[in-house]
Amino acid sequence: MQYPVTGFALNTSRLAAIGCLFATMVALAGCSKIELDRNEGAPLVWSDLRGQWVLVNYWAEWCKPCLKEFPN
């Protein structure tokens, strides 16, 4: 089912996404020593990604479109 999206809702969503991006950047600024497990073997270290674009995909377990994107 598709829902109509108004200009106000779209702009609000964009501003929220930008706010989340900046909050993430500030929160991770001092987290260069964090290591994340990967299925590929070697851990992912944040400092190895310095200077590269990183997509952080936020989602919620109650969000049906999110669950379609990540079913497992």
Order of alpha helices (4+ residues) and beta strands (2+ residues): alpha-beta-beta-alpha
